């Protein structure tokens, strides 16, 4: 993606921040189906690894009712770095978190968090104040109500963040189909974001196979068999009353 467009993602300048995607907090989510939220977060973890983007995760008191991080994140991206914190609600208030981000020398942050109004919004506002460019990934951040999400999007957008969805993040990081790992990105699309795209890919692959190997269904043989049966039927017919 062009590095000169300020409102788009430069993969070489990006850091992925996945904040508080925890089993307990997921029980509070009402603005997006939990399986969809989990799938979107997993997609981001996979895409970040494909695009070689530094990825940091953290959890809010995981030993308490907020629960542990969903395991899919680190299973999908073993390179992701977990940074523990000592009770801070805003991950940006954790010096170790900020230090890790600063060490990357990158200034574009891709932030998703549950709950949206807190775990995503607070670090977003803090990062903006610190001079970072922030993309707030809304459909990988769950909240307790649609109203709360709408208010949060307005709040972070007015502060300078750019709301975005998971598919758009994937597409901007992928940038082009003319890359050796393009089908790896496509696999993330169909596995996690747009499952119907798989049917399109399957139909395309079959069409390519027909061009190379010919039709699997030999319609001309079927037509010949039907014609032969018709002719036999006509020869075997007798006028009414002549059956004996």
Number of C-alpha atoms within 10 A of each C-alpha: 15 11 12 9 9 9 12 18 25 20 21 16 16 25 24 23 27 28 25 31 30 24 18 17 21 24 13 16 20 13 17 16 11 15 10 15 22 22 19 24 25 25 28 28 27 23 25 26 18 18 16 15 20 20 25 20 23 22 27 25 18 19 9 9 12 19 18 19 23 17 12 15 21 18 13 17 19 12 16 21 15 16 14 16 20 11 13 12 17 19 28 20 16 16 10 14 19 14 11 15 19 11 8 13 11 17 18 21 23 23 27 31 31 27 24 28 22 17 26 29 25 19 23 30 20 15 20 16 12 10 10 17 24 26 26 27 27 24 22 28 31 31 28 19 15 14 11 14 20 14 12 20 22 13 15 22 17 10 13 17 24 18 17 17 16 22 19 13 21 22 17 15 23 21 16 10 12 8 9 7 12 14 11 13 20 20 16 22 22 16 17 21 19 13 13 11 15 15 11 12 13 11 12 12 12 14 14 12 13 12 10 9 9 11 12 9 8 9 10 9 10 11 11 11 12 12 12 11 11 12 11 11 10 9 8 8 10 10 6 6 6 7 7 4
